[in-house]
Amino acid sequence: MDIRSAVCVPELEVLSRRYASAIDHRDHEALLSVFGSDAMMRIEQPGSEPVVLAGHDQLATVVQMVAGWARTAHLVSPGLYELNGERAGGEVHCTAHHFTTLADGKGHDLVMHIRYQDQYRIGPDDHWRIISRTVLIDATEDRIVQMGGAAR
């Protein structure tokens, strides 16, 4: 992507925010609504073999991937996009918190610093969808935190 010509596109920004919210709320339908039916996602994490998910059936398993954590919170930064007619490409940064409850009200927070490299297409309903997402986990942190409130 040539960042000198990249632009902000609100319709594409919403897709990453809806994706993050769907994961945090464990909502399969909302998650799949951001992807084209033939979409694929590749997850790359240092020290691990890449995971590739293709189509809605496999993409739905992302919710199960995070279900082991008591709670997650994905904080999505504004992205930059290159438009090309009914297609687009973009990159979005995210800080994802994965909370596990420990003893005495303490918790563990696995923080992932993520870049989403996406390809988009306008679907037959005239709405943008993600057709390809590469999840690049650039770094992780382990934190001890004070837990509060119930999972929602």
KEBA-655303 format. One line per 5 residues: number of its first residue (from 1); their letters; for each residue z negated, x, y negated of N, C-alpha, C, CB. Coordinates in nm, 3 decimals. Glycine has a CB too. Layout:
N
NUM = A = Z:X:Y:Z:X:Y:Z:X:Y:Z:X:Y  ... .
This chain:
152
1 = MDIRS = 0.000:0.084:0.117:0.000:0.000:0.000:0.000:0.089:-0.123:-0.121:-0.096:0.000  0.085:0.056:-0.218:0.091:0.129:-0.344:-0.008:0.064:-0.442:0.237:0.130:-0.403  -0.125:0.126:-0.460:-0.229:0.063:-0.543:-0.188:0.055:-0.690:-0.359:0.139:-0.530  -0.086:0.130:-0.732:-0.039:0.122:-0.871:0.027:-0.012:-0.900:0.060:0.235:-0.902  0.080:-0.078:-0.796:0.145:-0.207:-0.818:0.069:-0.322:-0.755:0.286:-0.203:-0.763 .
6 = AVCVP = -0.046:-0.294:-0.694:-0.125:-0.399:-0.627:-0.188:-0.492:-0.731:-0.234:-0.337:-0.538  -0.207:-0.616:-0.691:-0.261:-0.718:-0.781:-0.372:-0.796:-0.711:-0.149:-0.815:-0.828  -0.449:-0.870:-0.789:-0.548:-0.963:-0.734:-0.478:-1.096:-0.709:-0.672:-0.980:-0.832  -0.505:-1.158:-0.597:-0.445:-1.286:-0.562:-0.556:-1.378:-0.512:-0.330:-1.270:-0.455  -0.597:-1.475:-0.594:-0.710:-1.561:-0.555:-0.694:-1.629:-0.420:-0.732:-1.666:-0.660 .
11 = ELEVL = -0.574:-1.676:-0.387:-0.555:-1.744:-0.258:-0.583:-1.652:-0.140:-0.413:-1.799:-0.249  -0.553:-1.523:-0.156:-0.579:-1.427:-0.049:-0.725:-1.384:-0.049:-0.489:-1.304:-0.064  -0.786:-1.376:-0.167:-0.929:-1.343:-0.176:-1.013:-1.443:-0.095:-0.975:-1.341:-0.324  -0.976:-1.569:-0.106:-1.051:-1.675:-0.039:-1.052:-1.656:0.112:-0.992:-1.811:-0.075  -0.945:-1.606:0.169:-0.939:-1.590:0.315:-1.049:-1.496:0.365:-0.803:-1.536:0.356 .
16 = SRRYA = -1.069:-1.383:0.297:-1.174:-1.289:0.340:-1.312:-1.347:0.319:-1.161:-1.157:0.266  -1.331:-1.424:0.215:-1.461:-1.486:0.191:-1.489:-1.594:0.296:-1.466:-1.546:0.049  -1.387:-1.672:0.330:-1.404:-1.774:0.434:-1.428:-1.709:0.570:-1.280:-1.865:0.440  -1.359:-1.598:0.598:-1.382:-1.523:0.722:-1.527:-1.478:0.730:-1.287:-1.401:0.730  -1.578:-1.417:0.623:-1.715:-1.366:0.620:-1.816:-1.480:0.638:-1.743:-1.292:0.488 .
21 = SAIDH = -1.795:-1.589:0.569:-1.886:-1.703:0.579:-1.883:-1.763:0.720:-1.849:-1.811:0.476  -1.765:-1.772:0.779:-1.754:-1.826:0.915:-1.831:-1.740:1.014:-1.606:-1.836:0.958  -1.823:-1.609:0.999:-1.899:-1.519:1.089:-2.048:-1.540:1.067:-1.860:-1.369:1.064  -2.091:-1.541:0.940:-2.235:-1.553:0.911:-2.292:-1.687:0.955:-2.259:-1.536:0.762  -2.209:-1.793:0.957:-2.254:-1.926:0.999:-2.219:-1.955:1.145:-2.193:-2.033:0.910 .
26 = RDHEA = -2.156:-1.858:1.212:-2.118:-1.871:1.354:-2.029:-1.994:1.376:-2.245:-1.882:1.442  -1.931:-2.012:1.286:-1.844:-2.130:1.285:-1.704:-2.093:1.337:-1.835:-2.189:1.142  -1.678:-2.123:1.465:-1.551:-2.089:1.529:-1.432:-2.151:1.456:-1.551:-2.135:1.674  -1.440:-2.280:1.425:-1.327:-2.348:1.362:-1.294:-2.289:1.226:-1.358:-2.496:1.346  -1.396:-2.262:1.146:-1.373:-2.203:1.014:-1.312:-2.064:1.028:-1.504:-2.196:0.933 .
31 = LLSVF = -1.359:-1.989:1.127:-1.304:-1.854:1.150:-1.156:-1.862:1.182:-1.380:-1.784:1.265  -1.120:-1.948:1.275:-0.980:-1.957:1.317:-0.890:-2.013:1.207:-0.968:-2.043:1.441  -0.945:-2.088:1.114:-0.864:-2.147:1.007:-0.805:-2.043:0.912:-0.947:-2.245:0.928  -0.859:-1.921:0.911:-0.805:-1.818:0.822:-0.693:-1.739:0.888:-0.917:-1.723:0.778  -0.674:-1.756:1.019:-0.574:-1.680:1.094:-0.456:-1.766:1.135:-0.638:-1.617:1.216 .
36 = GSDAM = -0.337:-1.707:1.135:-0.223:-1.770:1.197:-0.247:-1.779:1.347:-0.093:-1.692:1.166  -0.182:-1.873:1.414:-0.207:-1.894:1.556:-0.170:-1.773:1.642:-0.131:-2.016:1.605  -0.078:-1.690:1.594:-0.036:-1.571:1.669:-0.094:-1.442:1.610:0.117:-1.562:1.672  -0.200:-1.456:1.532:-0.259:-1.340:1.463:-0.323:-1.243:1.561:-0.362:-1.386:1.361  -0.339:-1.119:1.513:-0.411:-1.020:1.592:-0.509:-0.946:1.502:-0.312:-0.921:1.660 .
41 = MRIEQ = -0.615:-0.893:1.566:-0.714:-0.814:1.495:-0.744:-0.690:1.579:-0.845:-0.897:1.467  -0.748:-0.576:1.511:-0.781:-0.448:1.574:-0.909:-0.398:1.507:-0.664:-0.343:1.560  -1.011:-0.369:1.588:-1.140:-0.322:1.536:-1.155:-0.175:1.574:-1.259:-0.408:1.593  -1.168:-0.090:1.472:-1.181:0.054:1.493:-1.316:0.101:1.442:-1.067:0.131:1.423  -1.393:0.160:1.532:-1.525:0.213:1.498:-1.533:0.356:1.549:-1.639:0.125:1.558 .
46 = PGSEP = -1.580:0.449:1.465:-1.590:0.588:1.510:-1.667:0.599:1.642:-1.657:0.675:1.403  -1.612:0.679:1.733:-1.678:0.702:1.861:-1.652:0.597:1.967:-1.823:0.712:1.840  -1.573:0.495:1.935:-1.543:0.388:2.031:-1.393:0.368:2.041:-1.613:0.256:1.991  -1.350:0.319:2.155:-1.210:0.281:2.171:-1.184:0.156:2.086:-1.175:0.254:2.322  -1.067:0.148:2.023:-1.035:0.028:1.946:-1.035:-0.097:2.033:-0.898:0.044:1.878 .
51 = VVLAG = -1.076:-0.208:1.975:-1.072:-0.338:2.040:-0.960:-0.417:1.974:-1.211:-0.414:2.028  -0.872:-0.475:2.055:-0.761:-0.554:2.002:-0.775:-0.696:2.054:-0.623:-0.493:2.042  -0.772:-0.792:1.960:-0.778:-0.934:1.992:-0.650:-0.999:1.943:-0.905:-1.003:1.929  -0.587:-1.081:2.027:-0.461:-1.144:1.990:-0.468:-1.294:2.016:-0.344:-1.081:2.067  -0.425:-1.373:1.917:-0.423:-1.518:1.931:-0.559:-1.580:1.908:-0.372:-1.556:2.067 .
56 = HDQLA = -0.559:-1.709:1.885:-0.683:-1.780:1.852:-0.788:-1.773:1.962:-0.652:-1.924:1.822  -0.747:-1.778:2.089:-0.846:-1.774:2.198:-0.928:-1.646:2.193:-0.777:-1.787:2.334  -0.862:-1.533:2.174:-0.934:-1.407:2.169:-1.006:-1.389:2.035:-0.838:-1.291:2.192  -0.947:-1.433:1.924:-1.012:-1.419:1.794:-1.142:-1.499:1.788:-0.918:-1.465:1.682  -1.148:-1.610:1.861:-1.270:-1.692:1.862:-1.389:-1.615:1.917:-1.248:-1.818:1.944 .
61 = TVVQM = -1.364:-1.510:1.995:-1.474:-1.432:2.054:-1.548:-1.347:1.950:-1.421:-1.343:2.164  -1.493:-1.335:1.831:-1.561:-1.257:1.726:-1.699:-1.317:1.698:-1.476:-1.255:1.595  -1.710:-1.448:1.702:-1.839:-1.512:1.679:-1.939:-1.470:1.787:-1.825:-1.666:1.678  -1.895:-1.461:1.911:-1.985:-1.414:2.018:-2.022:-1.268:2.000:-1.919:-1.434:2.155  -1.932:-1.189:1.942:-1.960:-1.046:1.919:-2.081:-1.027:1.827:-1.838:-0.976:1.860 .
66 = VAGWA = -2.098:-1.118:1.732:-2.210:-1.103:1.637:-2.330:-1.189:1.675:-2.164:-1.140:1.496  -2.317:-1.270:1.779:-2.425:-1.362:1.817:-2.552:-1.292:1.861:-2.377:-1.453:1.927  -2.544:-1.167:1.900:-2.662:-1.092:1.942:-2.757:-1.057:1.829:-2.620:-0.968:2.011  -2.709:-1.065:1.706:-2.794:-1.038:1.590:-2.858:-1.168:1.542:-2.712:-0.972:1.475  -2.982:-1.160:1.499:-3.053:-1.278:1.449:-2.979:-1.340:1.331:-3.197:-1.242:1.409 .
71 = RTAHL = -2.917:-1.255:1.250:-2.849:-1.299:1.129:-2.750:-1.193:1.087:-2.951:-1.327:1.015  -2.646:-1.234:1.018:-2.555:-1.140:0.954:-2.532:-1.184:0.811:-2.419:-1.130:1.032  -2.496:-1.089:0.727:-2.461:-1.118:0.587:-2.347:-1.025:0.548:-2.585:-1.100:0.491  -2.230:-1.081:0.529:-2.111:-1.005:0.490:-2.090:-1.018:0.339:-1.984:-1.054:0.569  -2.089:-0.906:0.270:-2.067:-0.903:0.126:-1.928:-0.846:0.101:-2.177:-0.817:0.053 .
76 = VSPGL = -1.837:-0.932:0.052:-1.696:-0.898:0.041:-1.663:-0.862:-0.104:-1.608:-1.014:0.089  -1.596:-0.748:-0.120:-1.551:-0.704:-0.253:-1.413:-0.762:-0.283:-1.548:-0.549:-0.261  -1.377:-0.768:-0.410:-1.241:-0.812:-0.443:-1.138:-0.719:-0.379:-1.222:-0.817:-0.597  -1.027:-0.775:-0.337:-0.922:-0.696:-0.273:-0.806:-0.669:-0.366:-0.873:-0.767:-0.150  -0.715:-0.586:-0.318:-0.589:-0.560:-0.385:-0.477:-0.595:-0.289:-0.579:-0.411:-0.433 .
81 = YELNG = -0.370:-0.654:-0.342:-0.264:-0.708:-0.258:-0.127:-0.672:-0.315:-0.278:-0.859:-0.245  -0.031:-0.661:-0.222:0.110:-0.648:-0.258:0.182:-0.769:-0.203:0.172:-0.514:-0.204  0.247:-0.843:-0.291:0.319:-0.963:-0.251:0.465:-0.930:-0.224:0.309:-1.072:-0.360  0.521:-0.998:-0.122:0.662:-0.983:-0.088:0.711:-1.118:-0.037:0.685:-0.870:0.018  0.737:-1.209:-0.129:0.783:-1.343:-0.092:0.675:-1.420:-0.019:0.908:-1.335:-0.004 .
86 = ERAGG = 0.704:-1.462:0.104:0.608:-1.538:0.184:0.519:-1.449:0.270:0.680:-1.637:0.272  0.521:-1.321:0.241:0.436:-1.224:0.311:0.361:-1.141:0.207:0.520:-1.132:0.405  0.251:-1.081:0.252:0.173:-0.995:0.163:0.094:-0.897:0.250:0.078:-1.079:0.071  0.051:-0.791:0.188:-0.039:-0.696:0.252:-0.155:-0.671:0.158:0.033:-0.563:0.288  -0.269:-0.634:0.213:-0.383:-0.610:0.125:-0.494:-0.533:0.193:-0.436:-0.740:0.075 .
91 = EVHCT = -0.586:-0.489:0.109:-0.706:-0.419:0.158:-0.827:-0.476:0.086:-0.695:-0.264:0.136  -0.929:-0.506:0.166:-1.054:-0.565:0.116:-1.169:-0.482:0.173:-1.067:-0.717:0.157  -1.268:-0.453:0.089:-1.388:-0.380:0.134:-1.501:-0.479:0.160:-1.431:-0.274:0.029  -1.586:-0.447:0.256:-1.696:-0.534:0.294:-1.816:-0.448:0.335:-1.655:-0.630:0.409  -1.934:-0.492:0.297:-2.058:-0.436:0.349:-2.120:-0.545:0.434:-2.156:-0.386:0.233 .
96 = AHHFT = -2.133:-0.517:0.564:-2.181:-0.618:0.658:-2.320:-0.578:0.710:-2.082:-0.635:0.777  -2.415:-0.668:0.693:-2.552:-0.646:0.739:-2.573:-0.724:0.868:-2.656:-0.689:0.630  -2.630:-0.657:0.968:-2.656:-0.716:1.100:-2.805:-0.700:1.128:-2.569:-0.648:1.213  -2.879:-0.811:1.121:-3.025:-0.809:1.128:-3.076:-0.842:1.269:-3.083:-0.907:1.027  -3.174:-0.764:1.313:-3.247:-0.788:1.436:-3.394:-0.798:1.400:-3.220:-0.676:1.543 .
101 = TLADG = -3.464:-0.896:1.453:-3.606:-0.912:1.425:-3.688:-0.821:1.515:-3.649:-1.060:1.443  -3.781:-0.748:1.454:-3.875:-0.662:1.527:-4.014:-0.724:1.517:-3.874:-0.515:1.472  -4.116:-0.650:1.548:-4.255:-0.700:1.543:-4.308:-0.700:1.400:-4.347:-0.614:1.633  -4.415:-0.780:1.378:-4.489:-0.783:1.251:-4.403:-0.816:1.129:-4.556:-0.650:1.229  -4.303:-0.902:1.145:-4.220:-0.943:1.032:-4.119:-0.838:0.989:-4.307:-0.976:0.918 .
106 = KGHDL = -4.115:-0.728:1.059:-4.018:-0.623:1.028:-3.887:-0.655:1.098:-4.071:-0.483:1.070  -3.784:-0.591:1.051:-3.655:-0.609:1.113:-3.573:-0.482:1.104:-3.581:-0.724:1.049  -3.462:-0.486:1.173:-3.368:-0.375:1.173:-3.239:-0.428:1.111:-3.344:-0.318:1.318  -3.177:-0.349:1.024:-3.051:-0.386:0.960:-2.948:-0.278:0.991:-3.069:-0.405:0.806  -2.850:-0.312:1.072:-2.737:-0.224:1.096:-2.634:-0.258:0.989:-2.678:-0.240:1.242 .
111 = VMHIR = -2.612:-0.167:0.897:-2.520:-0.188:0.786:-2.387:-0.120:0.819:-2.579:-0.134:0.651  -2.279:-0.196:0.810:-2.145:-0.141:0.834:-2.066:-0.145:0.704:-2.071:-0.220:0.946  -2.006:-0.032:0.671:-1.917:-0.023:0.555:-1.775:-0.032:0.609:-1.939:0.112:0.472  -1.708:-0.142:0.573:-1.584:-0.184:0.637:-1.470:-0.193:0.536:-1.603:-0.319:0.708  -1.351:-0.159:0.584:-1.227:-0.189:0.511:-1.143:-0.279:0.601:-1.148:-0.058:0.472 .
116 = YQDQY = -1.101:-0.392:0.547:-1.007:-0.480:0.617:-0.868:-0.449:0.563:-1.044:-0.633:0.598  -0.778:-0.408:0.650:-0.639:-0.389:0.611:-0.562:-0.504:0.674:-0.582:-0.248:0.658  -0.510:-0.590:0.588:-0.455:-0.718:0.631:-0.307:-0.733:0.600:-0.531:-0.829:0.567  -0.242:-0.815:0.684:-0.108:-0.866:0.658:-0.121:-1.018:0.657:-0.002:-0.815:0.766  -0.051:-1.082:0.563:-0.062:-1.226:0.542:0.078:-1.288:0.547:-0.132:-1.258:0.406 .
121 = RIGPD = 0.079:-1.418:0.577:0.204:-1.494:0.575:0.170:-1.638:0.534:0.276:-1.490:0.716  0.262:-1.699:0.461:0.247:-1.841:0.428:0.290:-1.921:0.549:0.332:-1.880:0.300  0.203:-2.013:0.593:0.230:-2.094:0.712:0.313:-2.217:0.680:0.101:-2.135:0.777  0.346:-2.295:0.783:0.426:-2.416:0.764:0.357:-2.520:0.675:0.456:-2.478:0.899  0.224:-2.508:0.659:0.150:-2.600:0.572:0.141:-2.548:0.428:0.010:-2.624:0.627 .
126 = DHWRI = 0.217:-2.441:0.397:0.221:-2.378:0.265:0.091:-2.310:0.225:0.255:-2.481:0.161  0.007:-2.275:0.323:-0.117:-2.201:0.298:-0.105:-2.062:0.358:-0.240:-2.276:0.356  -0.167:-1.966:0.288:-0.171:-1.829:0.338:-0.262:-1.821:0.459:-0.218:-1.731:0.228  -0.227:-1.735:0.555:-0.310:-1.704:0.671:-0.303:-1.553:0.696:-0.264:-1.786:0.798  -0.408:-1.500:0.755:-0.406:-1.361:0.801:-0.327:-1.359:0.931:-0.552:-1.303:0.820 .
131 = ISRTV = -0.228:-1.270:0.940:-0.152:-1.257:1.065:-0.185:-1.126:1.136:-0.001:-1.265:1.036  -0.244:-1.032:1.063:-0.286:-0.906:1.124:-0.402:-0.851:1.042:-0.168:-0.804:1.132  -0.510:-0.815:1.110:-0.626:-0.757:1.043:-0.670:-0.634:1.122:-0.743:-0.861:1.030  -0.678:-0.520:1.052:-0.738:-0.401:1.109:-0.873:-0.384:1.043:-0.648:-0.274:1.088  -0.977:-0.380:1.124:-1.114:-0.364:1.077:-1.150:-0.217:1.095:-1.213:-0.459:1.155 .
136 = LIDAT = -1.162:-0.146:0.984:-1.196:-0.004:0.987:-1.341:0.012:0.947:-1.103:0.080:0.894  -1.425:0.053:1.041:-1.566:0.075:1.011:-1.580:0.222:0.970:-1.660:0.040:1.134  -1.594:0.243:0.839:-1.596:0.378:0.784:-1.728:0.449:0.804:-1.564:0.373:0.637  -1.838:0.374:0.801:-1.971:0.434:0.815:-2.070:0.325:0.852:-2.014:0.507:0.684  -2.181:0.367:0.914:-2.290:0.274:0.945:-2.421:0.336:0.899:-2.294:0.240:1.097 .
141 = EDRIV = -2.517:0.250:0.873:-2.653:0.291:0.837:-2.750:0.208:0.920:-2.680:0.273:0.683  -2.864:0.266:0.953:-2.973:0.194:1.018:-3.088:0.187:0.920:-3.017:0.262:1.152  -3.138:0.066:0.897:-3.248:0.046:0.802:-3.357:-0.040:0.866:-3.197:-0.020:0.672  -3.481:-0.011:0.830:-3.592:-0.100:0.863:-3.613:-0.188:0.740:-3.725:-0.020:0.903  -3.623:-0.320:0.763:-3.633:-0.415:0.652:-3.746:-0.514:0.679:-3.499:-0.490:0.631 .
146 = QMGGA = -3.792:-0.579:0.574:-3.887:-0.690:0.586:-3.808:-0.817:0.603:-3.981:-0.698:0.463  -3.826:-0.888:0.713:-3.749:-1.010:0.739:-3.816:-1.128:0.670:-3.736:-1.036:0.891  -3.735:-1.223:0.627:-3.788:-1.343:0.565:-3.696:-1.460:0.591:-3.807:-1.324:0.414  -3.751:-1.580:0.596:-3.672:-1.701:0.612:-3.612:-1.714:0.750:-3.564:-1.705:0.511  -3.569:-1.834:0.780:-3.506:-1.863:0.909:-3.357:-1.843:0.898:-3.538:-2.007:0.955 .
151 = AR = -3.293:-1.814:1.010:-3.147:-1.802:1.014:-3.087:-1.938:0.981:-3.098:-1.752:1.154  -2.980:-1.935:0.906:-2.911:-2.060:0.867:-2.769:-2.054:0.912:-2.918:-2.085:0.715 .
